[in-house]
Amino acid sequence: MIDAMKRLSVLDQSPIRSGGTAADAIHETLQLAEVVDRLGYHRYWLAEHHSSAALAGSSPEILIGQVAARVPHLRVGSGGVMLSHYSALKVAENFRMLETLFPGRIDLGIGRAPGSDQRTARALRHGPGPLSIEQFPEQISDLIGYLHDRLAPGHPFSGVQAMPVGPTVPEIWLLGSSDASATYAAQFGAAFSFAHFISTEGGAEAMSTYREAFQPSSALAAPRTNVAVFALCADAESEALRLARSRDLFLLRLYTGRFGPYPSVEEAEAYPYTDRDLAIIQHTRQRTIAGAPERVRDRLCALGAEYGTEEFVIVTMTHDFKARVRSYELLADVFELSAR
């Protein structure tokens, strides 16, 4: 029997498959949310990427409203908003509006990665110049202050309110793949999500840093964590590994600057890999968990024990949308989620 405390959630990057369109990707996001809501998943997070031929989700705050209006049970949120691009006040207002529409169900996940190439990041930048990494903690502080209407008395914008006001606020998560974001999450008393699907290095240490340094806040009395993992199931182990070939090529293209839509298995199998390409793929496969459902479950549980977390945020991309849905169905079954 699976530990009842284990939770499965979803991070959806709205992948654009080769031969498909961005509109297809967005509609598949909405369909997938409805499926996993029925299956018993806990959260549904929408990613932020810009100027990408492979990922359509540029505005999570808009998609969150669309998803939350279609599903009655899931918590819905950002995974995440790239805060360095934006005004903390405007982000607070976007999410207070969502919280007003869907009280008690909204997560505000924030990150400091650009979510784009550097040229696009410059086009998105806040104000006349770039915000430095050193300003990120100040942005977090301002965002929390606006959400809770608690800017310090000496703050230059003290008295400015993020509207609409209400009795509840979104749950704040810091997302990261290093101990820097873990430290910020601990400092501000926020929840922390480690992005294993981006980096496998230092995850357990980052979680430990977060727990040891955690300072309780008005929003969160004790540490709260999850780990975001790329996981892919199929009815047969061989089929899951075959489907994962698309991710091999997708990540190879990201690493080598050859961007494009999410490739099919046939494209991946026909690709003329060099020895260097194969070495890169061997490295990136550390970030992929693929196989038969029981094998994926066991690897996730081992990872959860290593990281000390009970919640997995599952990233699954396949070229075939039906295979993607099937993967989430198989995971729900093997983790014994309670269907709704």
C-alpha positions as CSV (number, residue, x, y, z in Angstrom):
1,M,0.0,0.0,0.0
2,I,1.4,3.4,-1.0
3,D,1.8,5.9,1.8
4,A,-1.3,8.0,1.9
5,M,0.7,11.1,2.4
6,K,2.3,10.8,-1.0
7,R,0.9,13.5,-3.3
8,L,1.2,13.8,-7.1
9,S,0.9,17.2,-8.8
10,V,1.6,18.4,-12.4
11,L,3.8,20.9,-14.0
12,D,2.7,21.7,-17.5
13,Q,5.0,23.5,-19.9
14,S,2.4,23.4,-22.7
15,P,4.7,21.7,-25.2
16,I,4.3,22.4,-29.0
17,R,4.8,19.2,-30.8
18,S,6.3,19.0,-34.3
19,G,3.4,19.2,-36.8
20,G,1.2,20.9,-34.2
21,T,0.6,24.5,-33.2
22,A,0.8,26.7,-30.1
23,A,-3.0,26.7,-30.1
24,D,-3.0,22.8,-30.0
25,A,-0.6,23.0,-27.0
26,I,-2.8,25.4,-25.0
27,H,-5.9,23.3,-25.7
28,E,-4.1,20.2,-24.7
29,T,-3.1,21.9,-21.4
30,L,-6.8,22.5,-20.7
31,Q,-7.7,18.9,-21.6
32,L,-4.9,17.5,-19.4
33,A,-6.0,19.5,-16.4
34,E,-9.5,18.1,-16.6
35,V,-8.1,14.6,-16.8
36,V,-5.7,14.9,-13.8
37,D,-8.4,16.6,-11.7
38,R,-10.6,13.5,-12.1
39,L,-7.6,11.2,-11.4
40,G,-6.9,12.8,-8.0
41,Y,-3.8,14.9,-8.6
42,H,-3.2,17.7,-6.1
43,R,-1.8,20.8,-7.9
44,Y,-1.6,21.9,-11.5
45,W,1.2,24.4,-12.2
46,L,1.6,26.3,-15.4
47,A,5.1,27.3,-16.6
48,E,6.4,30.5,-18.1
49,H,8.5,30.5,-21.2
50,H,9.0,33.2,-23.9
51,S,9.9,33.2,-27.6
52,S,10.0,29.4,-27.7
53,A,9.2,27.2,-30.6
54,A,8.7,24.3,-28.2
55,L,6.8,25.7,-25.2
56,A,3.6,27.8,-25.6
57,G,3.0,28.9,-22.0
58,S,4.1,32.5,-22.0
59,S,1.4,33.8,-19.5
60,P,0.7,31.4,-16.6
61,E,-1.5,34.0,-14.9
62,I,-3.9,33.8,-17.8
63,L,-3.9,30.1,-18.1
64,I,-4.3,29.6,-14.4
65,G,-7.7,31.3,-14.6
66,Q,-8.8,29.2,-17.5
67,V,-7.7,25.9,-15.8
68,A,-9.2,26.8,-12.4
69,A,-12.5,27.6,-14.1
70,R,-12.6,24.1,-15.6
71,V,-11.5,22.0,-12.7
72,P,-13.3,21.9,-9.3
73,H,-10.6,20.2,-7.1
74,L,-7.0,21.0,-8.1
75,R,-5.0,23.8,-6.6
76,V,-3.8,25.8,-9.7
77,G,-0.8,28.0,-9.9
78,S,2.4,29.2,-11.6
79,G,5.5,27.0,-11.9
80,G,6.5,29.7,-12.1
81,V,6.3,33.5,-12.7
82,M,9.8,34.8,-13.5
83,L,9.6,37.6,-11.1
84,S,12.7,39.5,-12.2
85,H,10.9,40.5,-15.4
86,Y,8.0,42.3,-13.6
87,S,6.7,44.7,-11.1
88,A,6.1,43.0,-7.7
89,L,2.9,45.0,-7.4
90,K,1.5,43.8,-10.7
91,V,2.3,40.2,-10.0
92,A,0.6,40.6,-6.6
93,E,-2.5,42.1,-8.2
94,N,-2.7,39.4,-10.8
95,F,-2.6,36.7,-8.2
96,R,-4.9,38.5,-5.7
97,M,-7.4,38.6,-8.6
98,L,-7.1,34.9,-9.2
99,E,-7.4,34.2,-5.4
100,T,-10.6,36.3,-5.4
101,L,-12.0,34.3,-8.2
102,F,-10.9,30.9,-6.8
103,P,-10.3,31.4,-3.1
104,G,-8.1,28.8,-1.3
105,R,-7.0,27.2,-4.6
106,I,-4.2,29.5,-6.0
107,D,-0.5,28.9,-5.8
108,L,2.1,31.6,-6.7
109,G,5.3,30.0,-7.6
110,I,8.1,32.4,-8.5
111,G,11.6,31.9,-10.0
112,R,14.5,34.0,-11.0
113,A,15.6,32.3,-14.2
114,P,14.8,34.2,-17.4
115,G,12.6,31.5,-19.0
116,S,13.9,32.6,-22.3
117,D,17.0,33.5,-24.3
118,Q,18.9,36.6,-23.2
119,R,17.6,38.8,-26.1
120,T,14.0,38.0,-25.2
121,A,14.8,38.6,-21.5
122,R,16.0,42.1,-22.4
123,A,12.7,42.8,-24.2
124,L,10.8,41.7,-21.0
125,R,12.8,43.6,-18.5
126,H,11.3,45.7,-15.9
127,G,11.8,49.5,-16.3
128,P,14.6,51.1,-18.3
129,G,17.3,48.6,-17.2
130,P,17.8,45.1,-16.0
131,L,17.2,44.0,-12.4
132,S,20.2,42.3,-11.0
133,I,20.2,39.0,-9.1
134,E,21.0,41.0,-6.0
135,Q,17.6,42.7,-6.2
136,F,15.7,39.4,-6.3
137,P,15.3,39.2,-2.5
138,E,13.9,42.7,-2.4
139,Q,11.4,41.8,-5.1
140,I,10.3,38.7,-3.0
141,S,10.0,40.9,0.1
142,D,7.9,43.5,-1.9
143,L,5.7,40.8,-3.4
144,I,4.9,39.2,0.0
145,G,4.3,42.7,1.4
146,Y,1.8,43.6,-1.3
147,L,0.0,40.2,-1.0
148,H,-0.3,40.5,2.8
149,D,-0.7,44.3,2.8
150,R,2.4,44.5,5.1
151,L,5.0,46.7,3.5
152,A,7.3,48.1,6.1
153,P,6.4,51.6,7.3
154,G,9.5,53.1,5.8
155,H,9.0,51.5,2.4
156,P,8.7,54.0,-0.5
157,F,5.4,52.5,-1.5
158,S,4.0,51.9,2.0
159,G,0.2,52.3,1.8
160,V,-0.1,51.1,-1.8
161,Q,-2.5,48.2,-1.9
162,A,-2.6,45.3,-4.3
163,M,-6.2,44.9,-5.3
164,P,-8.6,43.3,-4.9
165,V,-8.2,42.8,-1.2
166,G,-9.7,39.7,0.4
167,P,-9.5,37.3,3.3
168,T,-7.2,34.8,1.7
169,V,-3.9,35.0,-0.3
170,P,-2.2,32.7,-2.7
171,E,0.2,30.1,-1.4
172,I,3.8,31.3,-2.2
173,W,6.4,28.9,-3.5
174,L,10.0,29.6,-4.5
175,L,11.1,27.4,-7.3
176,G,14.8,26.6,-8.0
177,S,17.5,24.2,-8.9
178,S,20.1,25.4,-6.4
179,D,20.5,26.3,-2.7
180,A,20.2,30.0,-3.5
181,S,16.4,29.7,-4.0
182,A,16.2,27.4,-1.0
183,T,17.9,30.0,1.1
184,Y,15.4,32.7,0.0
185,A,12.4,30.4,0.6
186,A,13.7,29.7,4.1
187,Q,14.4,33.4,4.8
188,F,10.9,34.5,3.8
189,G,9.0,31.6,5.3
190,A,7.7,30.4,1.9
191,A,7.4,26.9,0.5
192,F,10.2,25.5,-1.7
193,S,10.1,23.3,-4.9
194,F,13.3,21.8,-6.2
195,A,13.5,21.5,-10.0
196,H,15.0,18.0,-10.4
197,F,13.9,18.0,-14.1
198,I,16.3,21.0,-14.7
199,S,19.2,19.8,-12.5
200,T,19.9,16.6,-10.5
201,E,22.8,18.2,-8.6
202,G,22.5,19.3,-5.1
203,G,18.8,18.7,-4.6
204,A,19.0,16.9,-1.3
205,E,21.5,19.5,0.0
206,A,19.2,22.3,-1.1
207,M,16.3,20.7,0.7
208,S,18.4,20.3,3.8
209,T,19.5,23.9,3.7
210,Y,15.9,25.1,3.4
211,R,14.7,23.1,6.4
212,E,17.6,24.1,8.6
213,A,17.3,27.8,7.8
214,F,13.5,28.0,7.6
215,Q,12.0,30.9,9.5
216,P,8.3,30.6,10.2
217,S,6.1,33.3,8.7
218,S,2.4,34.4,9.0
219,A,1.7,32.3,6.0
220,L,3.7,29.1,6.8
221,A,4.5,27.8,10.2
222,A,6.7,24.9,9.1
223,P,8.8,24.0,6.0
224,R,6.8,22.8,3.0
225,T,8.5,21.1,0.0
226,N,8.0,19.3,-3.2
227,V,10.3,18.1,-6.1
228,A,9.5,18.7,-9.8
229,V,10.5,15.6,-11.8
230,F,10.3,14.5,-15.4
231,A,8.5,11.2,-15.3
232,L,7.1,9.1,-18.2
233,C,5.2,5.8,-17.9
234,A,3.8,3.4,-20.5
235,D,2.1,0.0,-20.1
236,A,5.4,-1.6,-21.1
237,E,8.9,-0.6,-20.1
238,S,10.2,-0.7,-23.7
239,E,7.4,1.7,-24.9
240,A,8.2,4.2,-22.1
241,L,11.9,4.2,-23.1
242,R,10.9,4.6,-26.7
243,L,8.7,7.6,-26.0
244,A,11.5,9.1,-23.9
245,R,13.7,9.3,-27.1
246,S,11.8,12.5,-28.0
247,R,13.0,14.1,-24.8
248,D,16.6,13.1,-25.5
249,L,16.5,15.0,-28.8
250,F,14.6,17.9,-27.3
251,L,17.2,18.4,-24.5
252,L,20.0,17.9,-27.0
253,R,18.7,20.8,-29.1
254,L,18.4,23.0,-26.0
255,Y,21.9,22.3,-25.0
256,T,23.3,22.9,-28.5
257,G,21.1,25.9,-29.5
258,R,19.2,24.1,-32.2
259,F,15.7,25.0,-31.1
260,G,12.5,23.7,-32.5
261,P,9.1,22.0,-31.6
262,Y,9.0,18.9,-29.4
263,P,10.1,16.1,-31.7
264,S,8.4,12.9,-32.5
265,V,9.9,9.5,-31.7
266,E,10.5,8.9,-35.4
267,E,12.4,12.2,-35.7
268,A,14.5,11.2,-32.6
269,E,15.2,7.7,-33.9
270,A,16.3,9.1,-37.4
271,Y,18.5,11.9,-36.0
272,P,22.2,11.7,-37.0
273,Y,23.7,11.8,-33.6
274,T,27.4,12.5,-33.2
275,D,29.5,11.1,-30.4
276,R,29.3,14.4,-28.7
277,D,25.5,14.4,-29.0
278,L,25.3,10.9,-27.5
279,A,27.5,12.1,-24.6
280,I,25.2,15.0,-23.9
281,I,22.2,12.7,-24.0
282,Q,23.8,10.3,-21.6
283,H,24.2,13.3,-19.2
284,T,20.7,14.6,-19.6
285,R,19.1,11.2,-19.1
286,Q,19.9,11.6,-15.4
287,R,17.0,14.1,-15.3
288,T,14.5,11.6,-16.8
289,I,12.6,8.9,-15.0
290,A,11.0,6.6,-17.6
291,G,9.7,3.1,-17.5
292,A,6.9,0.8,-16.5
293,P,4.6,2.3,-13.8
294,E,6.0,0.3,-10.9
295,R,9.6,1.1,-11.8
296,V,8.8,4.8,-12.1
297,R,6.9,4.7,-8.7
298,D,9.9,3.1,-7.0
299,R,12.4,5.6,-8.4
300,L,10.2,8.5,-7.4
301,C,9.7,7.1,-3.9
302,A,13.5,6.7,-3.6
303,L,14.0,10.3,-4.8
304,G,11.4,11.5,-2.3
305,A,13.2,9.7,0.5
306,E,16.5,11.3,-0.6
307,Y,15.0,14.8,-0.7
308,G,12.8,14.3,2.3
309,T,9.6,15.2,0.5
310,E,6.1,13.7,0.1
311,E,5.0,15.5,-3.0
312,F,6.1,15.0,-6.6
313,V,5.3,17.6,-9.3
314,I,5.3,15.5,-12.5
315,V,6.5,17.0,-15.8
316,T,5.6,14.7,-18.7
317,M,6.0,15.5,-22.4
318,T,5.4,13.2,-25.3
319,H,4.8,13.9,-28.9
320,D,1.6,11.9,-28.8
321,F,-0.9,13.6,-26.5
322,K,-2.7,10.4,-25.8
323,A,0.5,8.8,-24.6
324,R,1.0,11.8,-22.3
325,V,-2.4,11.4,-20.8
326,R,-1.9,7.6,-20.4
327,S,1.3,8.3,-18.5
328,Y,-0.5,10.4,-15.9
329,E,-3.3,7.8,-15.7
330,L,-0.7,5.0,-15.0
331,L,1.0,7.1,-12.3
332,A,-2.3,7.8,-10.6
333,D,-3.1,4.1,-10.6
334,V,0.2,2.9,-9.3
335,F,0.3,5.6,-6.5
336,E,-3.3,4.7,-5.7
337,L,-4.7,8.2,-6.0
338,S,-8.4,8.6,-5.1
339,A,-10.3,9.3,-8.3
340,R,-12.9,12.0,-8.1
